[in-house]
Amino acid sequence: MKELMATAKTKTGLKVFTTVLDKVYQTGRKVTEEFKESMEIVFDAYLPKWNYTAKPQAA
């Protein structure tokens, strides 16, 4: 799959760089209230359950 994804490119020449993370991540972790208050969570429009970005809020 990695090699298949790495062959992707756009009409304007943008190429894809791929990497595989083989680490096992702990599931079921909960975020603290402090984190929720200090970060803006932006959910992806296409896959919001899977993709999001945590952005620090300006001080």
VOZA-281335 format. One record per residue (C-alpha): x, y, z; residue number from 1. Coordinates in pm, whole numbers. Layout:
BEGIN
<rec><x>X</x><y>Y</y><z>Z</z><pos>NUM</pos></rec>
...
% end
This chain:
BEGIN
<rec><x>0</x><y>0</y><z>0</z><pos>1</pos></rec>
<rec><x>285</x><y>238</y><z>83</z><pos>2</pos></rec>
<rec><x>435</x><y>202</y><z>-265</z><pos>3</pos></rec>
<rec><x>95</x><y>250</y><z>-429</z><pos>4</pos></rec>
<rec><x>32</x><y>570</y><z>-233</z><pos>5</pos></rec>
<rec><x>383</x><y>697</y><z>-313</z><pos>6</pos></rec>
<rec><x>308</x><y>686</y><z>-687</z><pos>7</pos></rec>
<rec><x>26</x><y>940</y><z>-652</z><pos>8</pos></rec>
<rec><x>77</x><y>1288</y><z>-798</z><pos>9</pos></rec>
<rec><x>-131</x><y>1580</y><z>-921</z><pos>10</pos></rec>
<rec><x>-152</x><y>1733</y><z>-1268</z><pos>11</pos></rec>
<rec><x>66</x><y>2022</y><z>-1146</z><pos>12</pos></rec>
<rec><x>341</x><y>1787</y><z>-1027</z><pos>13</pos></rec>
<rec><x>276</x><y>1758</y><z>-653</z><pos>14</pos></rec>
<rec><x>420</x><y>1426</y><z>-536</z><pos>15</pos></rec>
<rec><x>331</x><y>1223</y><z>-228</z><pos>16</pos></rec>
<rec><x>576</x><y>1124</y><z>44</z><pos>17</pos></rec>
<rec><x>472</x><y>821</y><z>248</z><pos>18</pos></rec>
<rec><x>589</x><y>672</y><z>574</z><pos>19</pos></rec>
<rec><x>460</x><y>382</y><z>780</z><pos>20</pos></rec>
<rec><x>424</x><y>409</y><z>1156</z><pos>21</pos></rec>
<rec><x>454</x><y>62</y><z>1303</z><pos>22</pos></rec>
<rec><x>400</x><y>171</y><z>1663</z><pos>23</pos></rec>
<rec><x>103</x><y>28</y><z>1853</z><pos>24</pos></rec>
<rec><x>-97</x><y>313</y><z>2002</z><pos>25</pos></rec>
<rec><x>-303</x><y>288</y><z>2319</z><pos>26</pos></rec>
<rec><x>-677</x><y>317</y><z>2261</z><pos>27</pos></rec>
<rec><x>-938</x><y>465</y><z>2490</z><pos>28</pos></rec>
<rec><x>-725</x><y>752</y><z>2616</z><pos>29</pos></rec>
<rec><x>-919</x><y>1057</y><z>2733</z><pos>30</pos></rec>
<rec><x>-818</x><y>1416</y><z>2679</z><pos>31</pos></rec>
<rec><x>-793</x><y>1647</y><z>2981</z><pos>32</pos></rec>
<rec><x>-1016</x><y>1950</y><z>3030</z><pos>33</pos></rec>
<rec><x>-701</x><y>2166</y><z>3024</z><pos>34</pos></rec>
<rec><x>-618</x><y>2038</y><z>2675</z><pos>35</pos></rec>
<rec><x>-974</x><y>2102</y><z>2553</z><pos>36</pos></rec>
<rec><x>-960</x><y>2460</y><z>2680</z><pos>37</pos></rec>
<rec><x>-618</x><y>2537</y><z>2526</z><pos>38</pos></rec>
<rec><x>-663</x><y>2373</y><z>2184</z><pos>39</pos></rec>
<rec><x>-892</x><y>2439</y><z>1890</z><pos>40</pos></rec>
<rec><x>-1001</x><y>2105</y><z>1740</z><pos>41</pos></rec>
<rec><x>-1070</x><y>2129</y><z>1365</z><pos>42</pos></rec>
<rec><x>-1245</x><y>1823</y><z>1221</z><pos>43</pos></rec>
<rec><x>-1189</x><y>1713</y><z>862</z><pos>44</pos></rec>
<rec><x>-1485</x><y>1777</y><z>632</z><pos>45</pos></rec>
<rec><x>-1459</x><y>1436</y><z>462</z><pos>46</pos></rec>
<rec><x>-1375</x><y>1199</y><z>751</z><pos>47</pos></rec>
<rec><x>-1434</x><y>1392</y><z>1074</z><pos>48</pos></rec>
<rec><x>-1433</x><y>1081</y><z>1296</z><pos>49</pos></rec>
<rec><x>-1084</x><y>983</y><z>1178</z><pos>50</pos></rec>
<rec><x>-911</x><y>1307</y><z>1085</z><pos>51</pos></rec>
<rec><x>-877</x><y>1618</y><z>1294</z><pos>52</pos></rec>
<rec><x>-617</x><y>1877</y><z>1382</z><pos>53</pos></rec>
<rec><x>-549</x><y>2020</y><z>1729</z><pos>54</pos></rec>
<rec><x>-437</x><y>2382</y><z>1696</z><pos>55</pos></rec>
<rec><x>-304</x><y>2578</y><z>1996</z><pos>56</pos></rec>
<rec><x>-508</x><y>2890</y><z>2057</z><pos>57</pos></rec>
<rec><x>-329</x><y>3225</y><z>2050</z><pos>58</pos></rec>
<rec><x>-238</x><y>3356</y><z>2395</z><pos>59</pos></rec>
% end
